[in-house]
Amino acid sequence: MDKEKAITQSLANIDGDFVKALTEPARIEILKLLILHGALDVQTLAEKMPQDRSVISRHMALMETAGLLSSQKQGRHKIYNVDGQTALKKAELLVESIRLCYQIGCC
């Protein structure tokens, strides 16, 4: 396999939704709050952040889709928690993709 094909194949393994979820400071703050306080609902998170509840809710949905969070319904509320196993697996895949590119000689 030539260098370009190997690098392209390695980078194709990067989960764009996962990376995107980690690029917004508000989402990092949400992760921090969930790690510090454990499972929380959107309303409780919104009380701890400057963004509106609807903005927080959209961030949470994106983060859940990306595999950073899991949720479960409790009555009318949706409770979010960090999905450590999935997040760790996706982070390891990201690091492995970068490592492979580096070994191939990309930089």
C-alpha positions as CSV (number, residue, x, y, z in Angstrom):
1,M,0.0,0.0,0.0
2,D,1.4,3.4,-0.9
3,K,1.9,6.2,1.6
4,E,-1.1,8.3,0.5
5,K,-3.5,5.4,0.5
6,A,-2.3,4.3,4.0
7,I,-2.7,7.8,5.4
8,T,-6.1,8.2,3.8
9,Q,-7.3,4.9,5.2
10,S,-6.0,5.7,8.7
11,L,-7.7,9.2,8.7
12,A,-10.9,7.6,7.5
13,N,-11.1,5.9,10.9
14,I,-11.5,9.2,12.7
15,D,-15.0,9.8,14.0
16,G,-15.8,13.4,12.9
17,D,-18.8,13.7,15.3
18,F,-16.6,12.7,18.2
19,V,-13.9,15.3,17.3
20,K,-16.6,18.0,16.6
21,A,-18.2,17.3,20.0
22,L,-14.8,18.1,21.7
23,T,-14.2,21.4,19.8
24,E,-16.7,23.6,21.5
25,P,-15.8,25.1,24.9
26,A,-19.4,24.9,26.2
27,R,-19.4,21.1,25.5
28,I,-16.1,20.8,27.4
29,E,-17.7,22.6,30.3
30,I,-20.7,20.3,30.2
31,L,-18.3,17.3,30.3
32,K,-16.5,18.9,33.3
33,L,-19.8,19.4,35.2
34,L,-20.9,15.9,34.5
35,I,-17.6,14.5,35.7
36,L,-17.7,16.6,38.8
37,H,-21.4,16.2,39.7
38,G,-22.4,12.9,38.1
39,A,-25.6,12.4,36.1
40,L,-27.6,15.6,35.6
41,D,-30.6,16.7,33.6
42,V,-30.6,19.6,31.1
43,Q,-32.3,22.0,33.5
44,T,-29.7,21.5,36.2
45,L,-26.9,21.9,33.7
46,A,-28.5,25.1,32.3
47,E,-28.6,26.6,35.8
48,K,-24.8,26.1,36.1
49,M,-24.0,27.6,32.6
50,P,-24.5,30.9,30.9
51,Q,-26.2,29.4,27.8
52,D,-30.0,28.9,27.5
53,R,-31.6,25.6,28.3
54,S,-32.3,25.0,24.6
55,V,-28.7,25.5,23.6
56,I,-27.5,23.2,26.4
57,S,-30.1,20.6,25.2
58,R,-28.7,20.8,21.6
59,H,-25.1,20.3,22.9
60,M,-26.2,17.3,24.9
61,A,-27.9,15.7,21.9
62,L,-24.8,16.2,19.8
63,M,-22.6,14.8,22.5
64,E,-24.8,11.8,23.0
65,T,-24.8,11.1,19.2
66,A,-21.0,11.4,19.3
67,G,-20.7,8.8,22.0
68,L,-19.6,11.1,24.8
69,L,-22.8,10.9,26.8
70,S,-25.5,8.4,27.6
71,S,-29.0,9.2,28.8
72,Q,-32.0,7.6,30.4
73,K,-35.5,8.9,31.0
74,Q,-36.7,9.5,34.5
75,G,-40.3,10.7,34.2
76,R,-40.4,13.8,32.0
77,H,-36.6,14.3,32.4
78,K,-33.7,13.0,30.5
79,I,-30.7,12.4,32.7
80,Y,-27.3,12.5,31.1
81,N,-24.0,10.9,32.2
82,V,-20.6,10.6,30.7
83,D,-20.3,7.4,28.7
84,G,-16.7,6.7,29.7
85,Q,-16.3,3.4,27.9
86,T,-17.4,4.7,24.5
87,A,-15.6,8.0,24.9
88,L,-12.4,6.1,25.8
89,K,-12.7,3.8,22.8
90,K,-13.2,6.6,20.4
91,A,-10.3,8.6,21.9
92,E,-8.1,5.6,21.6
93,L,-9.1,5.1,17.9
94,L,-8.3,8.8,17.3
95,V,-4.9,8.5,18.9
96,E,-4.2,5.2,17.0
97,S,-5.1,6.9,13.7
98,I,-2.7,9.8,14.4
99,R,0.0,7.3,15.5
100,L,-0.4,5.3,12.3
101,C,0.0,8.5,10.2
102,Y,3.0,9.4,12.1
103,Q,4.6,6.0,11.7
104,I,3.9,6.1,8.0
105,G,5.8,9.4,7.9
106,C,3.2,12.1,7.5
107,C,5.2,14.5,9.7
